[in-house]
Amino acid sequence: MPTTKTAEKEMRVANRRQKRNQSILSGTKTLVTKAEVTIAGGNLEVAQKDVKAAVRSLDKEAERGKVHPNNAARRKSRLLKKLNIAAKSAKTEKK
């Protein structure tokens, strides 16, 4: 437990920041999951919009320091890789 007034205040501030960051991270995670589900569903037009929103959110988090930049890049890469594989398989099915 904190022993000084400044330590107590810093603990309160840290808790506020943690709650704020948690909601932001949760929103991004939801966007990524939604994009993955639409990719699996096969609707590529909607999937592209969802992927774009998820990538935008990951970029924002990395820029603001909520997530490590390499973590954001890795997650974006995996998401785009899934989208490209789905697009490629859809293209071969049409032939």
Secondary structure, DSSP 8 states (H G I E B T S, - for coil): ---SHHHHHHHHHHHHHHHHHHHHHHHHHHHHHHHHHHHHHT-HHHHHHHHHHHHHHHHHHHHHTSS-HHHHHHHHHHHHHHHHHHHHHHHHHH-
